[in-house]
Amino acid sequence: MSRFPPQIPRRSRTVYGFLGITAVLVVWTLLTMPVFTDTVEERRAVTNDAGDVVDYEVVRTERRYAVVNRPGLDTPWNTFRRANDDYIQIFRHIGRSTLRILLGFLISASLAVPLGISMGLFPRLRAALNPIVSFLRPIPSIAWVPLALIWLGVDEVQKLFIIFMGSFAAALIYTVEATLKVDPDLIRAAENLGVRKRQLLTKVLLPAALPSILSGLKVVMAICWTCVISAEIVGTSQGLGSLIWVRKEIADTAAIMVGIVCISLVVLVLDALFTLLERKLVPWMFLRERGE
């Protein structure tokens, strides 16, 4: 019987990932490559020695166009050159946004995880808080920007507040669902073996729910990036969100693409670090990769 889901070696995954990125760059290049030619007729004035216009001549000019022309989309080469020219400033933007993300995420997770486990364990608490969570869940992070500016001004606390409000409900819901999905047979088996209530929480419930909690928090980490973009569009000149927002005013698509690529790269790095944490905390979830 074949293993499900099917697995491929790590080297093959790397090769396929590289091919996927290469395909995106090829498509991007094709979209910005001037492959269409158009002939444009222009009327040019003919003047005499005195500078008076005596006639007009028709001049035909050939112009080349891409599928998407500048400033709609700049070429990959110009984008990479912009990143290379402004790399010091870009690293400052990355550092500021990443610091805000990590602080906001830690605050959100440190409150949502214990509260979510409590809601999963106690039905009355879950029933009391569910309406509040349902109210907060659909509100996008950008909707909190006006209130955050009024309440907190334009300092770093305002940025962290927006990240927290945009990610807390998602982290809480993931934790509650992970707690509720723990197999009841595990709980009953532990109770039959005489496990105490405190040991039941720390030795059975938490290890069983932890893989799903960590998977949910990994998604919340990505959600925090959408929140920080909303937080950085006003009241700051530092951060990738500010970079993207300011550059769109002058249609600088190269700088905008650099900001977008930087966000993706930072998310990939944080995701890899989070995976390393998962391997330490829940190593049994990765046995399939080793064929065990």
RAPE-V708515 format. One record per backbone hydrogen bond with DSSP energy under -0.5 kcal/mol. CO is the residue of the C=O (numbers start at 1). NH is the residue of the N-H. If there is no record, write none. Layout:
BEGIN
co:CO nh:NH
co:CO nh:NH
END
This chain:
BEGIN
co:9 nh:13
co:10 nh:14
co:11 nh:15
co:12 nh:16
co:13 nh:17
co:14 nh:18
co:15 nh:19
co:16 nh:20
co:17 nh:21
co:18 nh:22
co:19 nh:23
co:20 nh:24
co:21 nh:25
co:22 nh:26
co:23 nh:27
co:24 nh:28
co:25 nh:29
co:26 nh:30
co:27 nh:31
co:28 nh:32
co:29 nh:33
co:30 nh:33
co:31 nh:68
co:33 nh:35
co:36 nh:65
co:38 nh:40
co:38 nh:63
co:40 nh:61
co:42 nh:44
co:42 nh:59
co:44 nh:57
co:45 nh:47
co:46 nh:54
co:46 nh:55
co:48 nh:51
co:52 nh:48
co:52 nh:54
co:55 nh:46
co:57 nh:44
co:57 nh:59
co:59 nh:42
co:59 nh:61
co:61 nh:40
co:61 nh:63
co:63 nh:38
co:65 nh:35
co:65 nh:36
co:69 nh:72
co:69 nh:73
co:75 nh:79
co:76 nh:80
co:77 nh:81
co:78 nh:82
co:79 nh:83
co:80 nh:84
co:81 nh:85
co:82 nh:86
co:84 nh:87
co:86 nh:90
co:87 nh:91
co:88 nh:92
co:89 nh:93
co:90 nh:94
co:91 nh:95
co:92 nh:96
co:93 nh:97
co:93 nh:240
co:94 nh:98
co:95 nh:99
co:96 nh:100
co:97 nh:101
co:98 nh:102
co:99 nh:103
co:100 nh:104
co:101 nh:105
co:102 nh:106
co:103 nh:107
co:104 nh:108
co:105 nh:109
co:106 nh:110
co:107 nh:111
co:108 nh:112
co:109 nh:113
co:111 nh:115
co:112 nh:116
co:113 nh:117
co:114 nh:118
co:115 nh:119
co:116 nh:120
co:117 nh:121
co:118 nh:122
co:121 nh:123
co:122 nh:126
co:123 nh:127
co:124 nh:128
co:125 nh:129
co:126 nh:130
co:127 nh:131
co:129 nh:133
co:130 nh:134
co:131 nh:135
co:132 nh:136
co:133 nh:137
co:134 nh:138
co:136 nh:139
co:138 nh:140
co:140 nh:143
co:141 nh:144
co:142 nh:145
co:144 nh:148
co:145 nh:149
co:146 nh:150
co:147 nh:151
co:148 nh:152
co:149 nh:153
co:152 nh:155
co:155 nh:158
co:155 nh:159
co:156 nh:160
co:157 nh:161
co:158 nh:162
co:159 nh:163
co:160 nh:164
co:161 nh:165
co:162 nh:166
co:163 nh:167
co:164 nh:167
co:164 nh:168
co:167 nh:171
co:168 nh:172
co:169 nh:173
co:170 nh:174
co:171 nh:175
co:172 nh:176
co:173 nh:177
co:174 nh:178
co:175 nh:179
co:176 nh:180
co:177 nh:181
co:179 nh:182
co:183 nh:186
co:183 nh:187
co:184 nh:188
co:185 nh:189
co:186 nh:190
co:187 nh:191
co:188 nh:192
co:189 nh:193
co:190 nh:195
co:191 nh:194
co:196 nh:200
co:197 nh:201
co:198 nh:202
co:199 nh:203
co:199 nh:204
co:200 nh:204
co:200 nh:205
co:201 nh:206
co:204 nh:208
co:205 nh:209
co:206 nh:210
co:207 nh:211
co:209 nh:213
co:210 nh:214
co:211 nh:215
co:212 nh:216
co:213 nh:217
co:214 nh:218
co:215 nh:219
co:216 nh:220
co:217 nh:221
co:218 nh:222
co:219 nh:223
co:220 nh:224
co:221 nh:225
co:222 nh:225
co:222 nh:226
co:223 nh:227
co:224 nh:228
co:225 nh:229
co:226 nh:230
co:227 nh:231
co:228 nh:232
co:230 nh:233
co:239 nh:243
co:240 nh:244
co:241 nh:245
co:242 nh:246
co:243 nh:247
co:244 nh:248
co:245 nh:249
co:246 nh:249
co:247 nh:250
co:247 nh:252
co:248 nh:251
co:251 nh:253
co:252 nh:256
co:253 nh:257
co:254 nh:258
co:255 nh:259
co:256 nh:260
co:257 nh:261
co:258 nh:262
co:259 nh:263
co:260 nh:264
co:261 nh:265
co:262 nh:266
co:263 nh:267
co:264 nh:268
co:265 nh:269
co:266 nh:270
co:267 nh:271
co:268 nh:272
co:269 nh:273
co:270 nh:274
co:271 nh:275
co:272 nh:276
co:273 nh:277
co:274 nh:278
co:275 nh:279
co:276 nh:280
co:277 nh:281
co:278 nh:282
co:282 nh:285
co:283 nh:286
co:284 nh:287
co:286 nh:289
co:286 nh:290
co:287 nh:290
co:287 nh:292
co:288 nh:291
END
